[in-house]
Amino acid sequence: MQWDSDSDLSADEDDAASFIFNHDLNDVDGPLPIPFPLQTAPYAFVVTDAVDPDHPIIYVNTVFEMLTGYRAEEVLGRNCRFLQCRGPFAKRRHPLVDSTVISEIRRCLEEGVEFLGELLNFRKDGSPLMNRLRLTPIFGDDEITHVIGIQFFTEANIDLGPVPGSVIKESVKSSDRFRSVLSSLHPLPVGDRNVTRGVCGIFQMSDEVISLKILARLTPRDIASVGSVCRRLYELTKNEDLWRMVCQNAWGSETTRVLETVPGARRLGWGRLARELTTLEAAAWGKLTVGGAVEPSRCNFSACAVGNRVVLFGGEGVNMQPMNDTFVLDLNSTNPEWQHVQVSSPPPGRWGHTLSCVNGSHLVLFGGCGTQGLLNDVFVLDLDAQPATWREISGLAPPLPRSWHSSCTLDGTKLIVSGGCADSGVLLSDTFLLDLSMEKPIWREIPVAWTPPSRLGHTLSVYGGRKILMFGGLAKSGPLRFRSSDVFMMDLSEEEPCWRCVTGSGMPGAGNPGGTAPPPRLDHVAVSLPGGRILIFGGSVAGLHSASQLYILDPTDEKPTWRILNVPGCPPRFAWGHSTCIVGGTRAIVLGGQTGEEWVLGDLHELSLASSAI
């Protein structure tokens, strides 16, 4: 194959390519020259996990994203074979892809030998690319642990016609972007000794300095790619203590602390756990069978996780009777079963309230609808205290009494309350904060110049330390009320916090994230995943949309985009009225719900985010 003359490759780039495609990477000890061409020339770089039989992708570089049109989050956890399909919706390999080359790739992977050849691939928009591919297996402990794929893409002069349902203009844009990348990426001079010393100087440091001062500050995804550079970095990135530090920096100390209490997480190892919680490749639905029962039956209760325990309080009983009992399900137990906990000074019965976890083992209860109407009181329960006692918190300047509001906790000490339904069915749009670490807590309304439309049945989620995300609900639009799929965020670390669209605009109606957005809904659940991603499930959805479909959003992205998360197993059959909480950092437990005909409380389902070893 001739290198594309239109790409204006220099002799230095030819030298880099010659190194990549003509040397054995396993024979290179110490730092490889590969970072120079990979960072500066148009090479796509892919790393797969060879321990998994399907070789899922664990890392792609930016060049891969630019040249193929696929974003990293779209391909992590998948096998590279999707590039052989014309467009993201194609189900089969394109007939022009050489099957003999595919067979040779498969043989090389099975035998642990290198592959070098050419293969027809396709961008996300369906336009063809010729891929000059080198696959190099990386060995550790006498077995293949990873495969590095180095790809040099050139335009394929094949007229295949338009992709069904595609927009020609988008294909032209992609092609122009490809040529722009080829022309703008120039290699660093290999003979530039100053640059060489700058990179190689890292390897003059001790293992301890490299691990603690450099690697520990990277993301899990970066660590996975760094470990494929050379033997020394590979050995360093196998260290479980390093992976723990990386996970703690990426997910926060509280999530890491909770994971440490789960025996299965220790068996799985921090490195494997980081990969699975990043790619969600092992996520699966399952039915959870436990003993005991929550009696009498109820709906509109609230549940919350305290470590590996699920706590349920209150709810609406027969004839709209407000309940005030407390139940605990310990999932660390060999045979988990519901226990009716006898507590002192229980709060008045209620439904439509919120229950949140603060300061490790403490629960905070707010609002709801009781026998005397709407409530705005606050109660705290220390689940580990003997005897367990509900304690009322007399916060000054409380918000209006309400139900069907949303709440979350911040910094383990602060309660955030938003929206809900007040007397006479009035919808609210305010946001209040209560600092429970104060001796005499005081409610404080967060002043903002603009608020999202008033709503109930929405969700609040915390991500990025002190940012909160609002999604969905039954929102007011003039004199009418509609289900919503709007997404708003507020950064409470700012001196003057304000609500804005998650896309970054501070103007109302400026647009929601792209991608396949969840249909408008209320009474759903939102689960905060490690790394800041938000998972949306269930709710009251109009039309024929499946409420059991999972949607995921990463609000930390430069351009947040919704995507559907397809998970194997049997999801809950009910659509709304359920309660969900994350247990042990790796399991989302779904309790109860409404099938459309009856309320179901006895059914428990589990969305496992990591392998069954957990």
N, C-alpha and C positions, 0 to 999 in steps of 0.2 A: 504494500500500500504506500502511495506517495502522500507526504504531508501536504495539507491544503495550502497552496501558494497564496490564496487570498488572506490567510491569517497573518501574514507578515512576520513569520517566526524568524528570530535571529539565530546565528550560529550557536550562541550560548544556550538557547532554548533547545536546539537540536541535541547539544551535548547532554542537557538534563534529560531529554526524552530517551537518548541512547542509554543513559545510566538506568533509568527506570525500567526500560523494556529489555535490557540485556544483562542485568546483574541479579544475583540471588540475594534477596533481601535478608534471608536468614543467615547468610554468611557475613553480613555487615555488623561488626561489633561497634558499639558506641553510637553517637548521633549520626543519622543518615543525612545525606545532602537533599533528601526528598523534600523537606520543608520549603526549600527555595522554589522549586518549580510548582509545588502544590499551592503555595500562597500567591504566586505571581503569574504563573502560566495557566492556560485554560484546561487544566486537568481536573476531572471530577474524581473525588476520592471517597470510597465507600468501605466501611468496616462491618463485617457480619460476625455473628456469634456462631462458631462452628460446633459448640457443644450441643446446641439445639439442632435436630436433624433437618429442619427447614431453613437453616441459616438466616435468621431474621437480621435485618439491618439494625445496627446500634449507633451508627454515626454516618453522616454525609457532610461534606464541606459545602461552603457557600457556592462554589463554582457548579457543583452538581445541581443545586437549587436553581441557579440562574439559567443553566443550559437546558435542563429538562423541563422546567416549569413546575416541578413538584416541590412543595415546601417540606422541610424536614419532618414536621409532625404528621404529614400525610404518608410517609414511607417508613418511619421507624417501626420496627416490629414486623415488617413485611419482607418477603423474599424478593430479590431483584427482578424476578421474572415478569413483573408488571410492565417493565420497559419494553417487553416483546409484544405487548398489546397496543393497538392503535387507539390511544385515548383512555381516560380514566374509567369509561363505562364499557369498554370492550371486555368480553368474558373469555376470549380465546386468543392464543398466540396468532399473530398475523401470518398468513400462508407464505409470505416472502421471507420470513425468518428461517435461516438455514437450520434444519433439524439435525444435520450431522454435526454442526458446531455445538448445538445444545447437548448432544450426546457426549461430545468430547469434553465439554465443561463438566458434565455430571461425572464422567469417568475420572477426571483429574481431581475433583473434590473427594470422591470416594477413596482414591488411592493416595491422596495427600501430596500430589505433585502440582507443579505450576502449570498454568494455562496461559497461552499467548495467542491471540487471534482476533478476527474481526467479526462483528455481529450487527445485524440491523436492529436498531432500537427506534423508539418513538417518543417525542415530547408529549407533554400532557395535552397539548392542543391537537395532537395527531400527526404532526409533521414529522417526516422521517429523518433519522440521524444514523450515520455510520459510526460505530463504536469500536475503536481499536483498544482492546481490553487485555489487561494483565491481571491474573488472579494469583495471589501468593499466599499459601497456607502458613500460619504462624504456630509453632509448636511450643508446648509447655508440658513438662512431666510426661513426655513420650506420647502425647496426644495433641491433635489439632485443636486449638482453643479459639482462633479467629482466622478469618480470611480477609486479606486486604485486596480491594479491587481498585485499580488505577485505570481510568477511562479517558481516552482522548477522542472527543466527538468532532466530527466534521459533517457538513451538509451532505445528505444523500440525494443525488440527482435522480430521483424517482418520482414520476407523476402518478400519484395514487388517487387523485380527485379529492373533493372535500369530504371531511368526516361527517357522517350523518348527524344533523343537529348542531353542527359547529358553526361558528361565525368566522368567515374568511378573514375579516379585518383583524381578528384576534390572532390568527395564524401568522399574518403578515407582521404584526407587532412582535410576536415571539421570534420570528426569523430575524427581524431587524435587531432585536435585543441580543440574539446569539452572535451576530456579526459584530455588534458593538462590544460585546465581551471579548471576542477574539482579538479585536484591534486595540482594546484598551489595556489588556493584561500583558505586561512585559516582565520578563524575568529579571531578578536582581543579578548583576554581574557575578558570575561564579568566582571570578578572580578578585572580587572585592574583599580583601583580607580583613578590613575593619568589621564588615558585616559578619564574616565567618567567625571571627573571634567573639563577637557579641553573642552569637548563638551557642558556640561550643563552650563558652565560658561557664554556662550553666552546669556543664558536666564536670567542671572542676570543683563544684561544691560537694559537700557530704550528702549522703542519702537523707540524713535527718533534716538538713536545711532545705533540700529540694522538696521533701514531703511536707514539712510543716509550714514553710514560707511561700511555696509556690503551688504545689499540687492541691493542698488542702483548701485553697481559695477558689478552685475551679468548680464548675458544675458537674453533676454526675455524667452528663453526656460528653463533656470535654475530657474527663478522666478516662472514659472508655476509649476515646480516640488517641489520647496521649500514650496509653499503654501499648499501642500498636506501632510506635515509632522505632523502638529498639529493645534489645533484651533487658537492659538496665531499667528502663522506664516500665517495661512490662512487669518485672519483678517487684518494683516499688508499688505499682498500682494493684498488686494482688494483696496488699496488706489490709487487713480488716479494720485496724485502727484508723488508717487513712480514710477508708470508705466511710467510717462512722463520722469523722470530722467533716467530710464532704457533704454527707447527708444532713448533718446538723446545720451547716452553713446554708444549705439549699432549702431545707424544710422548717428550720427553727428548732430550738432546744426542746420545746414542749412536745412536738411530734416525735422527735427522736427519743425522748424519755419514755413516752408511751410505748413506742415500738420495742424498747428494751425490756418491757415487762411481758412481752408476748414470747413464750418459749419457742414457737415455730419460727419467729423472725430470726432468732439466734441460730437456729439450725440452717435456715436458708442462707444466712450470711449477708452482710451489708451490701456487698457488690451486686449480688443477684437481686436483692431486694430493691436497690436503687434502679436497676434496669427495668424490673417488672413494674414498679410504681411510676416510672417515667414513660414507658411505652404502653402500659396497660395490656401487654400481650397475653397475660395470664388471667385477665378478668373473666369471671364466669358467674352466672346466676345459680342458686341452689336453694332447696327447701331446708329450713332449719327446724328440727324437731326438738322440743324442750318439754319438760314436765311442768306440773302445776297449771294454774289457770288464773287469769285476771277476772275475778267475779265480784259483783255482778257485771254483766256485759255492758259496754259503753261505746261511745264514739266521741269525736272531737276532744280527745285527751291530748296530752303532750308528753313526749318522751325525750330523754337526753342520755348521752353516754358519759359515764365517769370512769375513765380508764377502760377496763374490760367489763364493766357492769352497765346494764341498761336500766334506767330508772323511769318509771311511768307514774304520772300524777294526774288525779282528777278525771274529768270528762263528763259527758252528758249521758245520764242513765235513762231508764224507762220513764216515759212521761216528762222528758226534759228535766229530770232531776239532776242538779249539780252534785258531783262527787268530790270527795276530799281525801281519798285514801292513797297510799303510796305503795308501789310494788317494785321489787328489784329482781333482775335476772343476771346472775353472775356467770358469764360465758367462760371464765377460767375454770369453772367447776368441771369435774369429770362427767357429771350428769346434770347439766344446767336445768333449773326449774324456777318458775316464778315464786317469789316469796312475798307474802303480805307483811310489810314492815310496820311494826307498832311504833309510832312516833308520838312525841309529846307536842301539845299545842298545835295541832294541824291547822292550816289556813281554812277559811270558809270554802265550801265546795264551789266549783266553777268549771266552765268549759270555754273554749276559744281563747285560752291563755297561752303564755310561752314559758318554757322551762329551759334554762341554760346552765352550763357548767362554768364555775369560776374558781380560781385558786386551788386547782387540783381536785379536791374531793367535795367541794361545796356546790350546791345547787341554788340558783336564784329564780324565783317565781314572780311573774308580773302579770297583772290585769286579768281580763277575762270577764265572763258573764256569770253572776251568781244569783241566788234567790232574790236578793234585793236590787238586782240590776247590774249595770256595768261597774267594773272595779278598776282601781289604779294603785292598789297596795303592792308592797314588795315583801317577800319572805325568803329567808335563807336557811338552808339545811346542810349541816355537816354530816355527810353520810357515814363517816368513820367515828363520829363521837359516840360515847356511851353514857347515857342513852341518847339516841338520835332525837333532836328537837328542832322543830321549825321555829325560827325567830323572826319576828316582824321588824323591818327596817323602816323607821319613820323619816323618810327623806323629805326635806323641805322643798316647797314649790313644785309639787308633782305635776306630771302632765294630766290632761283630761282623762277620765275613766274611759276604757275602750276594750274592745275584743277584736279578734281576727287581725291583730297587728302583727308586726314582725320584730324580732329582736336578735341580737348577737352579742358576744362578749369580746372585749379588747384588752390586751395586755394581762389577761387573767384576773383583772380587778374591776373593769368598767363594763357597765351594761348599756347597750345602745337599743333604743326603742324607736320604731318608725311607723307612722301611718296607723291604719285600723279604722274601725267603725265606732263612732261616738253615739250619744243619745239621738233618737229620732232618725237613725240610719245615716247620719252625716259622715261622709268619708273624710279622713284626715291626711295631711301631707307633712306634718311636723316631724322633727327628729330630735330626740332627747338623749342626754348622757347622764349616768349616775355612777360616781366613783365610790365603789364599795370599800375601798381601802381607807377612806376617811372615817374618823371617829363619829362624826355627825354628817353623813352623806347629804349632799345637796343636788337636786335635779338641776340640770342646765340645758336649756334649749340651744341647739347649735344654730346660730344665726346664719342664714344664707340669703343671697340676693334673689335666687330663683329656686323653686322646688319642683320636682316631678309632679305630674297630676296626682291628686288625692287618690288613695287606693286602699284596698284590703286584700288579704289572701296572697300577698307577695312574699318574697324571701329576701333576707339580708345575709351576706356571706363576707367573711374577712379574708383578705389575701394581702400579700406583700407587707406584712407587719401591721400597718395601721390604715389600710384601705378597706373600704366596705363597698360591696356591689349589691345593687337592688335589681331584681328581675321579676317581671310579670305582675300578676294580680288583677283584680277587678278595678279598673281605673275610670275616673270621671272624665268625660269629654263633653263639655257643655252641660246640657240637662240630662245626657245619657251616660250609661256606664257600659264599658266594654272590657272583655278579656284583653290582656296586654301581653306583648312579648318584648317590651322595651327593656333596655339595659342601661342603668345609670351607675355612676361610681362617685365616691367622695374620699379624698385623702385627708385623714384627720391629723396628719403630721404637719400640714400647712398652717400658717398663722391664721389665715382666713379661709377655712374649708368651704367648699362650694360643691353642689351637685353638678355633674356634667355627664354628657354621653360618654360611654366607655371608649368610643372612638377618639376622644380627646377634645371634642368641641364643647364649649360652654353654653351653646345656644340650644334651646329646646327644639325638638323635632329635627335635629341635625343628622339623624340617621343612626341606625343600629349596626352592629358588626355584620360583616359579610358572611358568605357560606350558607349552609342549610340551617336556617334559624328554627327553633322550636315553634310550633303553632302557639298562638296566644292561649294563656291558661291562668288559673288561680288555684289555690289550695294544693300546690305542688310542693316538692322538696328540692333544696339545693344543697349539695354536698361539696365541701371544700377539700380538695385533694392536695397532697404534698406538692410543693412547687408553685402553688397559687392558682391552679386550674379549678374551674367550677363545673360540677356535674349536675344537670337538671333531669328530674325524673317525675313522671306522673302528673296528677292534677286534673282539674275539671277543664276539659278541652272540647270545644265545639266541633261539630261535624264528625267525620269518620276517622280522624287522626288517632293513631295508637298512642295512648298516654304512657304505655310501658316502654316506649323508645327512649334511649338515653342520648342526651346531647351534652357536648363538652365545649367549654370556652376557656381560653387562656387570656385573661385580661391584661397580662403583662406583655403580650406581644405588641410589636410596633403597630400592627394592623390586626386587632383581635378578630378572629374568624370562628364562627360556629362550625362544628362538624358532628356528624352522627357517629356514635360509638356502638358498633355491633358486637354484642356479647353473647356467647353461647350459653346454653342452659335454659331453664324454665323460669321466666320472670313472673312476678305476681300477676294474677288475673284481674285484680281490681284496679280502678283508675284513679280514685282520689279519696281524700279523707284519711289517708295513712300518715304515719309519722316515721321518719328515718333519722338515724344517727350513725356516725362513724365510731366503730369500736376498735381499739387497739391500733388505729391508724391504717388498717388494711381491710376492714370489713364494714360494709354499709348494711345495717340491719333495718329491714322494713317491717313495720308492725301495723296490723289492722288495715282497714280501708273499706270503701264502698264499691260493690260490684255493679251498682245500678238498680239492684233489687233488694239487697240486704247489706247490713254492716257485718264485717268479718273482723274479729279480733284474735281468734285463735291461730290464724295463719301467720307464720313468720318466714320471711325470705331473706336470703343473704346474698349480697353482691360482693364476692371475694375479689379484691384488687390484686392479690398476689397468689402464688402457687398454693396448692392444697397443703403444703407443708406447714403453712401458717395455721 
